[in-house]
Amino acid sequence: MYDTIIVRNQVIVEGVIVMKFRVLLILFLTVPIIEIWGIISVGKVIGPLWTIALLILTSVAGAYLAKQQGTQMLKLLQMQLSRGQMPTDTILDGLLLLIGGIMLLFPGFFTDVVGLVFLFPFTRMILRHLLKGWITSMIASGKMITFINFRR
């Protein structure tokens, strides 16, 4: 059984923290290896100059797409807020756009593909649906606590 620690009225389970650290450690070790392998493999097929050009092209195209989608998301957010609507889907879209933009900052083809998946509207809609389901299940199971405070 895991030990629990109470800090500032929050329960922290040591095993969960250790597990998340292990997952992050594995990601920080494997993703650069995959990226280097991908760059070398593509470089062997199309040549080093074309590989560098392709890396630059995906970064520029991704930055343009992130800017375009981010601007649309901000306009939609402003419109929903001005109408008094709760912009939950728009906020989740903004989070996914941020993650996609960050993924495009890393050099390599694997992270570029993942970042573009987060940026394209159709795939982002699927990811948003999955994210909403995950958040709902976390709240229902009690693993995520929501704080609602209505003041008028």
C-alpha positions in Angstrom: 0.0 0.0 0.0 1.2 3.5 -0.7 2.0 6.0 2.0 0.0 9.2 2.0 1.2 12.6 3.0 -1.2 15.5 3.9 0.2 18.9 2.8 -2.0 22.0 3.1 -5.1 20.0 3.2 -4.2 18.0 0.1 -3.5 14.3 0.1 -0.4 13.3 -1.9 0.1 9.7 -2.6 3.8 8.9 -2.8 3.4 6.0 -5.2 1.6 8.1 -7.7 4.3 10.8 -7.7 7.0 8.1 -8.1 5.0 6.5 -11.0 4.6 9.9 -12.8 8.3 10.6 -12.3 9.1 7.3 -13.9 6.9 8.0 -16.9 8.5 11.4 -17.4 11.9 9.9 -17.1 11.1 7.3 -19.7 9.7 9.9 -22.0 12.7 12.2 -21.6 15.0 9.3 -22.5 13.1 7.7 -25.3 11.7 10.7 -27.3 15.2 12.2 -28.1 16.4 8.7 -29.2 13.4 8.3 -31.5 13.9 11.8 -32.9 17.6 11.2 -33.6 16.9 7.8 -35.2 14.1 9.4 -37.3 16.3 12.3 -38.5 19.2 9.9 -39.3 16.9 7.5 -41.2 15.3 10.3 -43.2 18.7 11.8 -43.9 19.9 8.4 -45.3 17.0 8.3 -47.7 16.7 11.9 -48.9 20.1 13.4 -48.0 21.2 15.7 -45.2 20.3 19.0 -46.8 16.8 17.9 -47.8 16.3 16.6 -44.2 17.3 19.9 -42.7 15.0 21.7 -45.2 12.1 19.4 -44.4 12.6 20.0 -40.6 12.6 23.8 -41.2 9.5 23.4 -43.5 7.5 21.5 -40.9 8.4 24.0 -38.2 7.4 27.0 -40.4 4.2 25.3 -41.5 3.4 24.3 -38.0 4.0 27.7 -36.6 1.7 29.2 -39.3 -1.0 26.7 -38.5 -0.7 27.2 -34.8 -1.0 31.0 -35.2 -4.0 30.6 -37.5 -5.8 28.1 -35.3 -4.9 30.1 -32.1 -6.3 33.3 -33.6 -9.6 31.5 -34.5 -9.8 30.0 -31.1 -9.3 33.4 -29.4 -12.0 35.0 -31.6 -14.4 32.2 -30.7 -13.5 32.5 -27.0 -14.3 36.2 -27.1 -17.5 35.7 -28.9 -18.7 33.0 -26.4 -17.7 35.1 -23.4 -19.5 38.2 -24.8 -22.7 36.0 -25.2 -22.4 34.7 -21.7 -21.7 31.1 -22.8 -19.3 28.8 -21.0 -16.4 28.2 -23.4 -15.3 24.8 -22.2 -14.7 23.3 -25.6 -12.8 26.4 -26.7 -10.6 26.3 -23.6 -9.8 22.7 -24.2 -9.0 23.6 -27.8 -6.6 26.2 -26.6 -4.9 23.7 -24.3 -4.5 21.3 -27.2 -3.2 24.0 -29.5 -0.7 25.0 -26.8 0.5 21.4 -26.5 0.7 21.1 -30.3 2.7 24.3 -30.6 5.1 23.2 -27.9 5.6 19.8 -29.7 6.5 21.7 -32.9 9.2 23.6 -31.1 11.2 20.3 -30.6 13.3 19.4 -33.6 12.4 16.1 -35.2 9.7 14.4 -37.2 8.0 12.4 -34.5 7.2 15.4 -32.3 6.2 17.4 -35.5 3.7 14.7 -36.4 2.3 14.6 -32.9 2.2 18.4 -32.8 0.3 18.6 -36.2 -2.2 16.0 -34.9 -2.9 18.4 -32.0 -3.3 21.4 -34.5 -5.6 20.0 -37.2 -9.2 20.8 -36.3 -10.6 17.3 -37.1 -8.0 15.4 -35.0 -8.2 18.1 -32.3 -11.9 17.5 -32.1 -11.3 13.8 -31.4 -8.6 14.5 -28.8 -10.9 17.1 -27.2 -13.7 14.5 -26.9 -11.2 12.0 -25.4 -9.9 14.6 -23.0 -13.4 15.6 -21.8 -14.2 11.9 -21.2 -11.0 11.5 -19.2 -11.7 14.6 -17.1 -15.3 13.5 -16.5 -14.1 10.0 -15.3 -11.5 11.5 -13.1 -14.1 13.8 -11.4 -16.6 10.9 -11.1 -14.0 8.6 -9.5 -12.9 11.3 -7.0 -9.4 11.5 -8.3 -9.9 15.1 -9.4 -11.7 17.5 -7.2 -13.7 20.4 -8.6 -14.2 23.6 -6.6 -17.4 25.5 -7.5 -17.9 28.8 -5.8 -20.8 30.9 -7.1 -20.9 34.5 -6.0 -23.4 37.1 -7.1 
